[in-house]
Structure formats: structure tokens, C-alpha cells
Amino acid sequence: MNQKLLFARAYETEAAKRIPETDRPLFHLTPYTGWMNDPNGFSFYNGKYHLFYQYNPYDTVWDAMHWGHAESSDLLHWTYLPAAMAPDTWYDEAGVYSGSAETLSDGRHLLLYTGVRKEGGESGTEYQSQCVAIGDGREYHKVMINPVISESTLPDAFDRSNFRDPKVWRKPDGTYGCVVGTRRENGLGALLQYESKDGLHWSFVGVLTENDGRLGLMWECPDFFPLDGKAVVLISPQDMLPEGFEYHNGNGTVALIGRYDEETKRFVPEQDQAIDYGIDFYAPTTLLAPDGRRIMVAWMQNWDTTKLSAQTESRWFGQMTIPRELSIQNGRLYQRPVRELEQLRSNEVRYTGVRFTDVIRLDGVEGRAVDLEITVRPASDAPLYHKFAVRFFQNEQFHTNLSYRPHESVLKIDRKFSGSRRAYIHQRRCLVPNRNGEIKIRLILDRFSAEAFLNDGEQTVTATVLTDLSATGISFFADGAVEIDVTKYDLIGGSNT
């Protein structure tokens, strides 16, 4: 084993001991220590879910990309495993970048990742290629034939410095496919498709789909899978321009829904949408669970706020979203928290048909780790209300706000009063259809984050919130008369160990 990996493992083991369990969320994965970004290698292997991640064990800023590693039986209780890879070869000395995982025909675990090297010193040219490591769920070795997809094999029109984030899958006939993000020389993103008989020797198939200039520039972290009779492509485009209420995060995420043409080997998009409408969500990736569910997880952060957020006293930075079950309904990508979350529920509190205006608090409805289901509708025999809001992580000084204005069909997340001392990104808005003023919200809170699932998962809104943990209040506001049903559960028992 290379000394860089040995040193990283020794360091993370000691550094993690200095992070109290109370400083972490309950059921969202955080790095063992240091920095986390993109989820990698999300897979089910040897009876466990495995989630790797972009990782700098030595500091809470992006640098020296390794692969961190954790495993789980239920996607909520995560056990840290030793760092899986370090930048320790000539082809990945500048970083072990994002990738994916699949099970080989002989039962071994394949990691397909991007290796980064620089030629000409620190300020020289960066090259990115696709590489393989093979292991048993604990220890991984990089194969002698790396890189298995060299940047030198790219067609001339594509950028060898932006060729990354392979997503691999096993086909029904036992062979393998993968897509890799890249960009043309004009800066516009494209997804390239490759195939292999053994997961080691790859051949170029062609362009799966590409950017026409509307969806940002470079396309990162692609995923490609069938779902409910459709083909789905997930991408994380850089430098997007907003379209109305869509695509406001600059570096955003997009779901393309369409079909795959077997003759041309091309994906034909029919519709696109933002994957998440909140503030902190990037680089989503999926796995196919043994029971047939397509489950997605993403990095719960925004690149534009990492430098500000990382300058805290915490010894870790970055967390993953709660894993989400995906489906296609009414032509849209729907998301719901994995059903395993219901096993963490306790202390049910239920209210039905509570009518109010102005502000109300409900006995027993509070907390920092909560599963909160809310249905809002206009009060009977009253005109349509102007605004409804749920305020959470609240005390006399702080709160975060999720509000809906049915006349405008606009829902907004707002954390400007959450305790931040800097005027960084605080708000995002999205259009939520006005269905006679009724809206369903499932709000998942976990100490430092909020994930809202709207109208049974038709849209989601995700944000990190760093308010002091003493702020546990939840209240409801209405401009106009509303009637609400509320069910609240405490969430207990999740952990990172």
C-alpha cells in the first residue's frame, strides 16, 4: 500500500476522535474528518450500501482529492471505513476525482474514477483520464493498465482537461457501459459513451447527448439509467443562466427525461427540469437497489458558499442529502425520502383541521431532527390566503423560513435570519402550481439541514442551515385564513460511526 494512503488513514483515524458525535447530523453522512464533496461509487456490494466521496482528510477546504468511504445496511446508519484511494500514482497525482462503482462478474468491486495529472509543474496543463481500482469492499488496488480510458483517445473536438466523472453500469448481457462528462472546444458540455466486456478494456461508442448552449457550459457528474419506461440523464452543468424560476444556482443540476435510440446509440431528450430547487444540492448520483428502487444521493452544498461555510470551528465540512427514491410521474422526476427513514420515527404528534391566521405554535411540534408533514388549504368559507409559512430552527433571534404564496404560485426558502454573519446566498424560489391553494410539504430536519418534499415529491427544496442547535422552535404563519393538518415525528437512532 502506498505511503500516501497509509498516512491518510492514520491521520483520519486520529482526527475523527476529536469530533464529538453531537457535532454531526444524526442521519446524513458527513466526512470522517476534513472536507467532503461529490458522492462517488454509490453502490450495493456484498450485502451493504457503499458510499464513497471526494475527500480531503487534512483540512475543511477542497484540496488533495482522495476517496473517503462509508457503508450502511439501511442508508441512514453509516460506518466509516478507511480511505479507499489517495492521489499516489503518476496518472492521479493531482487528484483522485469523482467516479462510480459496479460489481464485476467474478464478484470483485470495481471503482471507475477520474485520475488527474499535471504536466509542466503546478501551473502547467491538467489532463484527466479514466482509471480503475478493484477491491473487496475494504481494500482496493489500482490496476496496472491504468488509465483504462486515456484522454489521448478523445476525438479531436473535445477538451482533454475536462474529461471526468465516469458513471458505470452493468448491462443485462453482463457487459458494461459508462458515460463520461466532457466539453467541446467551444466550452459546451457533452456526454461520451463507452462499452467494455470486462470493465477494464473500454471502447468508444459515441456521443450520448450534448449541450446546445442552453444548459450551462461543462456538464459534470453524469448519470444515465432507465426509470418507469423512460431514459433519464442527470447532469450537473456549470455556469448556468436561469430560465424563469428554473436553474438559479449557477452550478446547478438537471434531469433530462427522454428515450434511448438503440440504432443511433443516442439519448433523445424530451423534457428537462431542475432536480432540486433549493440552495445546497449538487452532483447527484444513483444506484439500483436489490429491491428495484432507483435511489439518489447528492452533495448537500453549493460551490458558491463553501469558502464562507468552511470557516467555522468544525473539524468537518460537507454532508450528503438523505437518499431519495426516484420515479417518473406526469412526465416529471419525483423524489421521496427512502422509506427506511420511517424506522427512525418516534413521538408522533398529530393535528387535523387547525384553522388560524397570523402566527401559531402547536404543542409538541419542535426539534432539530424532525419529520414534519404539513397539508395547507384555504379555510372553509374564506377567500384564498395570501401567504403561508413554516418557520423552523427558531428562537427569539433566529429562524429559517419556507413560505408559499398561492396567488403567485411561488414557494421560497429563506435562511437570511439563520445566524449567518455574511450576506451569502440566502434565498431560492420556485414555481409550485396553485391547486386551489392546497399544498403538501414534508419537511425533513436534521440538525444542520432542511429538505422539503413538495406535493408527494413533485419538487424538492434543500438547504444547509448552521443555526445554533439551541434553536429548536417551529411555528406557522398565515396571511389570511388557512386550515392545516400537521403530523410531526422526532427522528432518532441514525448515526455516523
C-alpha positions in Angstrom: 0.0 0.0 0.0 1.3 3.4 -0.9 2.6 5.7 1.9 0.1 8.5 0.9 -2.8 6.2 1.6 -1.3 4.8 4.8 -0.7 8.3 6.1 -4.2 9.5 5.2 -5.7 6.5 7.0 -3.6 7.1 10.1 -4.5 10.8 10.1 -8.2 10.4 9.7 -8.4 7.8 12.5 -6.8 10.2 14.9 -8.6 13.4 13.7 -12.0 11.8 13.8 -11.6 11.1 17.5 -11.7 14.9 18.1 -15.1 15.3 16.5 -17.9 14.8 19.1 -20.9 12.8 17.8 -23.1 15.7 18.9 -21.3 18.0 16.3 -22.6 15.9 13.4 -26.1 15.4 11.9 -28.0 12.3 13.0 -28.6 10.5 9.8 -26.8 12.5 7.0 -23.4 11.3 6.1 -20.5 13.7 6.8 -16.8 13.1 6.1 -14.8 11.1 8.5 -12.8 14.3 9.1 -12.0 17.3 6.9 -13.7 18.1 3.6 -16.3 16.2 1.6 -17.8 17.0 -1.8 -19.3 14.8 -4.6 -20.7 11.4 -3.7 -18.8 8.6 -5.6 -19.1 4.9 -6.1 -22.7 4.7 -4.7 -23.4 1.0 -4.9 -24.8 -2.1 -3.2 -22.0 -4.6 -2.7 -21.7 -7.8 -0.5 -25.0 -7.0 1.3 -24.1 -3.4 2.2 -24.6 0.0 0.7 -21.3 1.7 -0.1 -20.9 5.4 -0.5 -17.5 6.9 -1.3 -16.9 10.7 -1.6 -14.5 13.3 -2.7 -12.3 13.8 0.4 -9.6 16.0 1.8 -8.9 14.5 5.2 -6.4 17.2 6.2 -8.5 20.3 6.1 -12.0 21.7 5.7 -11.3 23.1 2.3 -11.1 21.5 -1.2 -7.6 20.1 -1.8 -5.7 16.9 -2.5 -8.7 14.8 -3.5 -8.8 11.3 -2.0 -11.8 8.9 -1.8 -13.5 8.6 1.6 -15.6 5.6 2.2 -18.5 4.5 4.4 -21.0 1.6 4.4 -24.5 1.1 5.6 -27.2 -1.5 5.9 -30.1 1.0 5.7 -28.8 4.2 4.1 -29.1 6.0 7.4 -26.7 4.5 9.8 -23.2 4.9 8.3 -20.0 3.2 9.4 -16.8 4.9 8.3 -14.2 2.7 6.6 -10.6 3.6 5.9 -10.0 6.0 3.0 -10.2 3.9 -0.2 -7.8 5.8 -2.5 -5.2 8.6 -2.4 -3.5 10.6 -5.2 -0.5 8.3 -5.3 0.3 7.4 -8.9 1.6 9.3 -12.0 -1.9 9.4 -13.6 -3.8 10.7 -10.5 -1.1 12.6 -8.6 -3.1 15.8 -8.9 -6.3 14.2 -7.6 -8.5 11.1 -7.4 -11.6 12.7 -8.8 -15.2 11.5 -9.0 -16.5 8.2 -10.3 -18.7 5.2 -9.7 -18.7 1.5 -8.8 -20.1 -1.8 -10.1 -19.7 -5.5 -9.3 -17.6 -7.5 -11.6 -18.7 -10.9 -12.9 -16.1 -12.6 -10.5 -17.6 -10.8 -7.5 -15.0 -8.1 -7.0 -15.9 -4.4 -6.6 -14.8 -2.2 -9.5 -14.2 1.6 -8.9 -14.1 3.6 -12.1 -12.8 7.1 -11.4 -11.0 10.1 -13.0 -7.3 10.4 -12.4 -5.8 13.9 -12.8 -2.2 14.8 -13.6 -0.4 18.0 -14.5 2.4 18.4 -17.0 4.7 21.4 -16.7 4.6 21.9 -12.9 1.9 23.3 -10.6 0.8 25.9 -13.2 1.0 23.5 -16.1 -1.6 21.8 -18.2 -4.0 19.5 -16.4 -5.1 16.2 -18.0 -7.9 13.9 -16.9 -8.3 10.2 -17.7 -10.5 7.4 -16.5 -8.9 4.8 -14.2 -9.9 1.6 -12.4 -9.3 0.3 -8.9 -10.6 -3.2 -7.9 -11.3 -4.5 -4.4 -13.3 -6.3 -1.9 -15.3 -3.6 -0.2 -12.4 -2.7 2.1 -9.1 -2.7 0.2 -8.7 -1.5 -3.4 -5.8 -1.7 -5.8 -5.3 0.4 -8.9 -4.8 -1.8 -12.0 -1.5 -1.9 -13.9 -3.2 -0.9 -17.2 -4.4 2.5 -16.0 -5.6 4.8 -17.4 -8.2 2.5 -18.9 -9.7 5.4 -21.0 -6.9 7.8 -21.8 -7.6 11.4 -22.6 -5.4 10.9 -25.7 -8.1 8.7 -27.2 -10.7 11.6 -27.2 -11.9 12.8 -30.5 -10.1 16.0 -31.6 -13.1 18.2 -30.9 -13.1 17.5 -27.1 -11.1 19.1 -24.2 -8.6 16.7 -22.6 -8.5 18.9 -19.5 -12.2 18.5 -18.9 -12.9 14.7 -19.2 -14.3 13.3 -16.0 -16.8 11.7 -13.6 -17.4 8.3 -15.3 -20.7 6.5 -14.4 -20.6 2.8 -15.0 -23.3 0.2 -15.1 -23.6 -3.5 -15.9 -25.9 -4.4 -18.8 -28.3 -7.4 -18.8 -25.9 -9.3 -21.0 -23.1 -9.0 -18.5 -21.1 -6.4 -20.3 -20.5 -2.8 -19.1 -21.4 0.7 -20.2 -20.3 4.0 -18.9 -20.8 7.7 -19.7 -18.2 10.4 -19.1 -18.6 14.1 -18.9 -16.5 16.4 -21.2 -16.8 19.5 -23.2 -16.2 20.6 -26.7 -13.5 23.2 -27.6 -16.3 25.8 -27.6 -16.8 25.1 -23.9 -20.2 23.3 -24.2 -20.7 20.1 -22.4 -21.2 16.6 -23.8 -21.6 13.1 -22.5 -19.5 10.4 -24.2 -20.5 6.7 -24.1 -18.1 3.8 -23.8 -18.5 0.0 -23.5 -16.5 -2.9 -22.2 -16.7 -6.7 -21.9 -14.8 -6.9 -18.6 -14.8 -3.4 -17.0 -11.1 -2.9 -17.8 -10.8 -2.6 -21.6 -13.1 0.1 -22.9 -14.0 1.2 -26.4 -15.6 4.5 -27.6 -19.3 4.2 -28.6 -20.1 7.9 -29.4 -21.7 11.0 -28.0 -24.7 10.1 -25.8 -26.1 13.6 -25.8 -24.7 17.1 -25.7 -25.3 20.7 -24.8 -26.9 23.0 -27.3 -25.8 26.1 -25.3 -28.9 26.4 -23.2 -27.9 24.3 -20.1 -24.7 26.0 -18.9 -21.2 25.0 -20.1 -19.3 21.9 -18.9 -21.5 19.0 -17.8 -20.2 17.3 -14.6 -21.2 14.1 -12.7 -23.4 12.4 -15.3 -25.8 9.5 -14.6 -27.8 7.5 -17.1 -30.5 4.9 -16.3 -33.9 3.6 -17.2 -36.9 4.6 -15.0 -40.6 3.9 -15.4 -40.4 3.4 -19.1 -38.2 6.4 -19.8 -34.5 7.0 -20.1 -33.1 9.6 -17.6 -29.9 11.6 -17.7 -28.7 13.5 -14.7 -26.1 16.2 -15.2 -24.5 19.0 -13.1 -23.9 21.8 -15.5 -21.5 24.6 -14.7 -22.3 28.3 -15.2 -26.0 28.0 -16.0 -28.2 31.0 -16.8 -31.6 31.0 -15.2 -34.8 30.4 -17.2 -37.6 31.9 -15.2 -37.7 30.1 -11.9 -35.5 27.2 -13.2 -31.8 26.8 -12.9 -30.9 29.6 -10.5 -27.8 28.0 -8.8 -25.2 28.8 -11.4 -23.6 25.4 -10.9 -26.9 23.5 -10.9 -28.4 20.1 -11.5 -30.7 19.0 -14.4 -32.8 15.9 -15.1 -33.2 15.1 -18.8 -36.1 12.8 -19.4 -36.5 11.1 -22.8 -35.7 7.9 -24.7 -32.6 6.0 -25.8 -32.3 5.3 -29.6 -30.7 1.8 -29.9 -29.9 2.3 -33.6 -28.0 5.6 -33.2 -26.9 5.0 -29.6 -28.1 8.5 -28.7 -30.2 9.7 -25.9 -33.2 11.8 -27.2 -34.3 14.3 -24.6 -38.0 15.2 -24.4 -38.1 17.3 -21.3 -35.8 18.8 -18.7 -36.2 20.1 -15.2 -34.2 21.2 -12.2 -33.6 18.3 -9.9 -33.7 20.4 -6.7 -35.0 24.0 -6.2 -33.2 24.9 -3.1 -29.8 26.3 -2.3 -27.5 23.4 -1.5 -27.6 20.5 -3.9 -25.0 19.3 -6.4 -23.5 16.2 -8.1 -26.4 13.7 -7.6 -25.8 10.1 -8.4 -27.9 6.9 -8.2 -27.8 3.2 -7.6 -30.3 0.4 -8.4 -31.1 -1.2 -5.0 -31.7 -5.0 -4.8 -35.4 -4.4 -4.4 -35.6 -2.5 -7.7 -35.7 1.0 -6.3 -33.6 3.7 -8.1 -32.1 5.7 -5.2 -30.3 9.0 -5.5 -27.9 10.9 -3.2 -26.2 14.3 -3.7 -23.7 16.6 -2.1 -25.7 19.0 0.1 -23.8 22.1 -0.6 -23.4 25.0 -3.0 -19.9 25.8 -4.5 -20.5 29.5 -4.2 -20.7 29.3 -0.4 -18.1 26.7 0.5 -15.3 29.2 1.5 -17.7 31.1 3.8 -19.3 28.0 5.3 -16.0 26.2 5.8 -14.6 28.9 8.0 -16.1 27.6 11.2 -14.7 25.9 14.2 -16.0 22.5 12.9 -13.5 19.8 12.1 -15.6 18.6 9.2 -17.3 20.2 6.2 -19.9 18.9 3.8 -22.7 16.4 4.1 -24.8 14.3 1.8 -28.6 14.6 1.2 -30.9 12.0 2.6 -31.1 9.2 0.0 -34.1 9.6 -2.2 -36.3 7.1 -4.1 -37.0 8.2 -7.7 -39.9 7.8 -10.0 -41.4 9.3 -13.1 -44.9 10.7 -12.7 -46.8 13.0 -15.0 -43.6 13.4 -17.1 -41.6 14.7 -14.1 -38.9 13.3 -11.9 -40.4 12.7 -8.4 -38.3 12.2 -5.3 -39.2 10.8 -1.9 -37.1 10.2 1.2 -36.1 6.5 1.4 -38.7 4.5 3.2 -36.1 3.4 5.7 -36.4 6.8 7.3 -39.8 5.8 8.7 -38.0 3.4 11.0 -36.4 6.4 12.8 -39.8 7.9 13.6 -40.9 8.3 17.3 -43.1 10.5 19.4 -45.9 11.1 16.9 -47.8 14.4 17.4 -50.9 14.9 15.1 -53.2 17.9 14.5 -56.1 17.9 12.0 -58.0 20.9 10.6 -56.3 23.6 12.7 -57.7 26.9 11.5 -55.8 30.1 12.1 -54.5 33.5 10.8 -51.3 35.3 11.8 -48.9 33.0 13.9 -49.5 29.8 15.7 -47.3 27.3 17.6 -48.5 23.8 18.3 -47.7 21.9 21.4 -45.2 19.1 20.8 -44.1 20.4 17.4 -40.5 21.4 17.7 -37.0 19.9 17.3 -33.8 19.8 15.3 -34.3 16.2 14.0 -37.9 16.0 12.8 -40.0 14.5 10.1 -42.9 17.1 9.6 -45.8 16.5 7.3 -48.0 19.6 6.6 -51.1 20.0 4.4 -52.2 23.6 3.9 -55.5 24.7 2.4 -57.7 27.8 2.5 -60.0 27.8 5.5 -63.6 26.9 4.5 -65.8 29.8 3.6 -62.8 32.1 3.4 -61.0 33.7 0.4 -57.7 32.3 -0.8 -55.0 33.2 1.7 -52.0 35.4 0.5 -49.2 33.6 2.2 -48.4 30.6 4.4 -45.1 29.9 6.0 -43.4 27.4 8.3 -40.6 28.7 10.4 -38.1 26.3 11.9 -34.7 26.2 13.7 -36.3 29.1 15.6 -35.7 31.0 18.8 -36.1 34.7 19.7 -33.3 35.7 17.4 -33.1 33.2 14.6 -35.3 31.3 12.2 -35.4 29.8 8.7 -38.5 30.2 6.6 -40.3 28.1 4.0 -43.2 30.1 2.5 -45.8 29.7 -0.2 -47.8 32.4 -2.0 -50.7 30.7 -3.9 -51.7 33.8 -5.9 -48.2 33.8 -7.4 -47.6 30.1 -7.2 -44.2 30.8 -5.7 -42.5 28.8 -2.9 -39.4 30.3 -1.2 -36.7 29.0 1.1 -35.2 31.9 3.1 -32.3 31.5 5.7 -31.2 35.1 6.0 -32.2 35.1 9.7 -30.5 31.8 10.4 -27.4 33.4 12.1 -25.1 34.0 9.2 -22.7 36.9 9.6 -22.2 37.2 5.9 -24.6 38.1 3.1 -24.1 35.0 1.0 -26.8 33.1 -0.8 -29.9 33.0 1.4 -33.0 32.5 -0.8 -34.3 30.5 -3.7 -37.8 30.5 -5.2 -39.6 28.0 -7.4 -43.0 27.8 -9.1 -45.4 25.4 -7.4 -48.7 25.0 -9.2 -51.7 26.6 -7.3 -54.1 23.7 -6.8 -56.9 25.7 -5.2 -54.4 26.9 -2.5 -53.6 23.4 -1.2 -50.0 22.3 -0.9 -48.4 19.3 0.8 -45.0 19.7 2.4 -42.9 17.0 4.0 -40.0 18.7 5.8 -37.0 16.7 7.0 -34.8 18.4 9.5 -31.5 17.1 10.7 -29.6 19.5 13.0 -27.8 21.4 10.2 -30.1 20.9 7.2 -33.6 21.1 5.8 -35.0 19.1 2.9 -38.6 19.8 1.8 -40.5 17.4 -0.4 -43.5 19.2 -2.1 -46.7 17.6 -3.1 -45.5 14.0 -2.6 -42.1 14.6 -4.2 -43.1 16.6 -7.3 -40.4 19.1 -6.3 -37.7 19.3 -3.6 -36.0 22.2 -1.8 -32.7 21.6 0.0 -30.6 23.9 2.2 -28.0 23.6 4.9 -28.6 25.7 8.0 -25.9 26.4 10.6 -28.1 28.0 13.3 -27.0 27.2 16.8 -28.5 23.9 17.9 -30.4 25.5 20.8 -32.9 27.0 18.3 -35.5 24.2 18.2 -38.7 26.1 17.7 -41.3 25.6 14.9 -44.1 27.9 14.2 -46.7 28.6 11.4 -47.7 31.9 9.8 -50.6 32.8 7.6 -51.6 36.0 5.9 -55.3 35.1 5.5 -57.3 32.2 6.9 -55.9 28.8 6.4 -56.5 25.3 7.7 -53.6 22.9 8.3 -53.1 19.3 9.1 -49.8 18.6 10.8 -48.0 15.3 11.7 -44.7 15.5 13.5 -42.2 12.8 14.3 -38.9 13.0 16.1 -36.2 11.2 14.2 -33.9 9.2 16.4 -31.3 6.5 16.1 -29.4 7.4 13.0 -25.6 8.0 13.3 -22.2 8.2 11.7 -19.7 5.9 13.5 
